């Protein structure tokens, strides 16, 4: 039996035992492949997409268009309210600017918490309130290794056999190969080499140069706003380093130099 046939069987077997099945969607290639595999069961599946108020506009249009005719719901979390309370996410965390430090100025939070609180937790709550007895999701083995953002761990008390990842042994290249072979429409960024659902346009953690340059070409207004946010977050981190950390390092290096001379 081929790998794709095995995956189809996993989907069929899981759905044969379910009365209120849910498929969770991200808009990326993995979940779009899963959506394609589940198309024969469209009349039985409830599809859920969790996003924030700052999802890329083209992704909102893309998901809505591709889910026309499905039983589909969007869960939208207020990102601005969360950032006002918790701070902007950063890969560098100056401790004096964390929310609980109660200092004036820019609030900065560790990365990952906004994704968890604004997407994964609302999604898990919704699935439980819906009374789902099966959750199909497109996370691969690589995704599932990220314990911090592991969506299945938030779905307890659903039993493990009720949380099914049919693509958990597929590689990114295999998924992309399937999408190309089956002519599955992917979001526009995939054509430019960004194999990602992109999530929030104003993420100050996940941004790299290639992603930012893509934004400059396709949504320059958002790129300008993100650039200003990046300057705020990392300018604050650098200023904190210069004021509080670098003097200690300089003193330590000076002490080391004196000891070497002695």
C-alpha positions as CSV (number, residue, x, y, z in Angstrom):
1,X,0.0,0.0,0.0
2,X,1.4,3.4,-1.0
3,X,1.9,6.2,1.6
4,X,-1.0,8.2,0.3
5,X,-3.3,5.2,0.4
6,X,-2.2,4.6,4.0
7,X,-3.0,8.2,4.8
8,X,-6.4,8.0,3.2
9,X,-7.2,4.9,5.2
10,X,-6.2,6.7,8.5
11,X,-8.7,9.5,7.6
12,X,-11.4,7.0,6.6
13,X,-11.0,4.8,9.7
14,X,-11.0,7.9,12.1
15,X,-14.1,9.3,10.5
16,X,-15.9,6.0,10.6
17,X,-15.9,6.1,14.4
18,X,-16.8,9.8,14.8
19,X,-20.2,11.5,15.2
20,X,-19.0,15.1,15.6
21,X,-15.7,15.3,13.7
22,X,-13.7,18.6,13.4
23,X,-10.9,19.5,11.0
24,X,-8.6,22.3,12.2
25,X,-7.1,24.5,9.5
26,X,-4.1,26.9,9.4
27,X,-4.2,27.8,5.7
28,X,-0.7,26.3,5.1
29,X,0.2,23.5,2.8
30,X,-0.2,20.7,5.4
31,X,-3.7,21.6,6.4
32,X,-4.7,22.2,2.8
33,X,-3.4,18.8,1.8
34,X,-5.5,17.4,4.7
35,X,-8.5,19.4,3.5
36,X,-8.1,17.8,0.1
37,X,-7.9,14.3,1.5
38,X,-11.1,15.0,3.5
39,X,-13.1,16.4,0.6
40,X,-15.1,13.1,0.2
41,X,-16.4,13.7,3.7
42,X,-17.2,17.4,3.4
43,X,-20.8,16.9,4.4
44,X,-19.7,15.4,7.8
45,X,-16.9,17.7,8.8
46,X,-16.9,20.9,10.8
47,X,-13.8,23.0,9.8
48,X,-12.3,25.5,12.2
49,X,-9.7,28.2,11.6
50,X,-8.3,30.2,14.5
51,X,-6.6,33.5,13.7
52,X,-6.0,36.9,15.2
53,X,-7.2,40.3,14.1
54,X,-3.8,40.8,12.4
55,X,-3.8,37.9,9.9
56,X,-2.5,38.8,6.5
57,X,-5.5,40.1,4.5
58,X,-4.8,37.9,1.5
59,X,-4.8,34.8,3.8
60,X,-8.3,35.7,5.1
61,X,-9.6,36.0,1.6
62,X,-7.8,32.8,0.5
63,X,-9.2,30.7,3.4
64,X,-12.7,31.9,3.0
65,X,-12.7,31.3,-0.7
66,X,-11.3,27.8,-0.4
67,X,-13.8,26.8,2.3
68,X,-16.8,28.0,0.4
69,X,-19.3,25.1,0.7
70,X,-17.8,23.6,3.8
71,X,-19.3,23.8,7.3
72,X,-16.7,26.4,8.5
73,X,-16.2,28.8,11.3
74,X,-13.5,31.4,12.0
75,X,-12.3,32.1,15.6
76,X,-10.8,35.6,15.7
77,X,-8.8,36.8,18.8
78,X,-8.2,40.5,19.6
79,X,-4.4,40.8,19.3
80,X,-4.2,44.5,20.2
81,X,-5.9,43.9,23.5
82,X,-3.5,41.1,24.3
83,X,-0.4,43.1,23.3
84,X,-1.5,46.0,25.4
85,X,-1.6,43.8,28.5
86,X,1.3,41.4,27.8
87,X,3.6,43.4,25.6
88,X,5.1,42.9,22.1
89,X,6.7,39.5,21.5
90,X,10.5,39.3,21.1
91,X,13.3,36.9,20.6
92,X,15.4,39.0,23.0
93,X,13.8,39.7,26.4
94,X,15.1,42.6,28.5
95,X,13.9,41.5,31.9
96,X,13.1,45.1,33.0
97,X,10.5,45.4,30.3
98,X,8.5,42.2,31.0
99,X,4.9,43.0,31.9
100,X,5.1,41.9,35.6
101,X,8.1,44.2,36.3
102,X,5.7,47.2,36.4
103,X,8.2,49.6,34.8
104,X,7.2,52.3,32.4
105,X,8.0,52.1,28.8
106,X,7.7,49.4,26.2
107,X,6.3,46.0,27.4
108,X,8.0,43.0,25.9
109,X,6.9,39.3,26.3
110,X,8.6,36.0,25.4
111,X,7.9,34.5,22.1
112,X,5.3,31.8,21.7
113,X,2.8,32.9,24.3
114,X,0.8,35.0,21.9
115,X,0.3,32.1,19.4
116,X,-0.6,29.9,22.3
117,X,-3.1,32.3,23.9
118,X,-4.6,33.8,20.8
119,X,-4.8,30.7,18.5
120,X,-4.2,27.4,20.2
121,X,-6.2,27.9,23.4
122,X,-9.3,29.4,21.7
123,X,-9.2,26.6,19.2
124,X,-9.0,24.0,22.0
125,X,-11.8,25.6,23.9
126,X,-14.0,25.8,20.9
127,X,-13.4,22.1,20.0
128,X,-14.3,21.0,23.5
129,X,-17.4,23.3,23.6
130,X,-18.5,21.9,20.2
131,X,-18.4,18.4,21.7
132,X,-16.1,17.0,19.1
133,X,-15.3,13.3,19.3
134,X,-12.6,13.5,16.6
135,X,-10.1,16.2,15.7
136,X,-8.2,15.9,12.5
137,X,-5.2,18.3,12.2
138,X,-2.4,18.7,9.8
139,X,0.6,18.9,12.1
140,X,3.5,16.9,11.0
141,X,6.1,15.2,13.2
142,X,8.2,18.4,13.1
143,X,5.3,20.4,14.4
144,X,4.5,17.9,17.1
145,X,8.0,18.0,18.5
146,X,7.4,21.7,19.5
147,X,6.0,21.0,23.0
148,X,5.5,24.7,23.7
149,X,3.0,25.0,20.9
150,X,1.7,21.4,20.7
151,X,-2.0,21.8,19.9
152,X,-2.9,18.2,20.8
153,X,-1.7,18.6,24.4
154,X,-4.3,21.3,24.8
155,X,-7.2,19.0,23.7
156,X,-7.2,16.9,26.8
157,X,-9.4,15.2,28.1
158,X,-10.0,14.0,24.5
159,X,-8.4,10.5,24.2
160,X,-5.3,10.1,22.0
161,X,-7.2,8.1,19.5
162,X,-9.6,11.0,19.1
163,X,-6.8,13.4,18.1
164,X,-5.5,12.3,14.7
165,X,-2.6,13.7,12.6
166,X,-2.8,11.8,9.3
167,X,0.3,13.6,8.0
168,X,2.5,13.0,11.0
169,X,5.0,11.0,9.0
170,X,5.1,13.2,5.9
171,X,8.0,15.5,5.2
172,X,7.6,19.1,3.9
173,X,8.8,18.0,0.5
174,X,6.4,15.2,0.3
175,X,3.5,17.4,1.2
176,X,4.5,20.0,-1.4
177,X,4.9,17.2,-4.0
178,X,1.3,16.1,-3.3
179,X,-0.1,19.6,-3.5
180,X,1.7,20.1,-6.9
181,X,0.6,16.8,-8.2
182,X,-3.0,17.3,-7.2
183,X,-3.0,21.0,-8.3
184,X,-4.1,22.2,-4.9
185,X,-4.2,26.0,-4.8
186,X,-1.7,27.3,-2.2
187,X,-1.5,30.9,-0.9
188,X,0.4,33.4,-3.1
189,X,3.6,33.4,-0.9
190,X,4.3,29.8,-1.8
191,X,5.0,30.8,-5.4
192,X,7.8,33.1,-4.0
193,X,9.4,30.4,-1.9
194,X,7.7,31.2,1.5
195,X,6.2,27.8,2.4
196,X,4.3,29.2,5.3
197,X,0.8,30.2,6.3
198,X,2.5,33.5,7.6
199,X,0.0,33.9,10.5
200,X,0.2,37.5,11.9
201,X,1.7,40.2,9.6
202,X,3.0,42.1,12.7
203,X,4.9,39.2,14.3
204,X,8.1,40.6,15.8
205,X,9.6,37.2,16.4
206,X,9.2,35.0,13.2
207,X,10.2,37.7,10.8
208,X,13.4,37.1,8.8
209,X,14.8,39.1,5.9
210,X,13.2,37.0,3.1
211,X,9.8,37.3,4.7
212,X,10.2,41.0,5.2
213,X,11.3,41.6,1.7
214,X,8.3,39.6,0.5
215,X,6.1,42.0,2.5
216,X,7.8,45.0,1.1
217,X,7.0,43.7,-2.4
218,X,3.4,42.6,-1.8
219,X,2.1,44.6,1.2
220,X,4.4,47.6,1.6
221,X,2.1,49.5,4.1
222,X,2.2,46.5,6.5
223,X,6.0,46.1,6.0
224,X,6.5,49.7,7.0
225,X,4.4,49.2,10.2
226,X,6.2,46.0,11.0
227,X,9.6,47.8,10.5
228,X,8.5,50.4,13.1
229,X,7.5,47.7,15.5
230,X,10.8,45.8,15.1
231,X,12.7,49.0,15.8
232,X,10.6,49.6,18.9
233,X,11.1,46.1,20.3
234,X,14.7,45.5,19.5
235,X,15.7,49.1,20.0
236,X,14.4,48.8,23.5
237,X,16.4,45.5,23.9
238,X,19.6,47.1,22.7
239,X,19.2,50.2,24.9
240,X,18.7,47.9,27.9
241,X,21.8,46.0,26.9
242,X,23.9,49.2,26.6
243,X,22.7,50.6,29.9
244,X,22.6,47.6,32.2
245,X,24.5,44.7,30.6
246,X,27.4,46.1,28.6
247,X,28.9,48.0,31.6
248,X,29.1,44.8,33.6
249,X,30.7,42.9,30.7
250,X,33.2,45.8,30.2
251,X,34.1,45.7,33.9
252,X,34.5,42.0,33.8
253,X,36.8,42.2,30.8
254,X,38.8,45.0,32.4
255,X,39.2,42.9,35.5
256,X,40.3,39.9,33.4
257,X,42.9,42.1,31.6
258,X,44.3,43.4,34.9
259,X,44.6,39.9,36.3
260,X,46.4,38.8,33.1
261,X,48.9,41.7,33.5
262,X,49.5,40.7,37.1
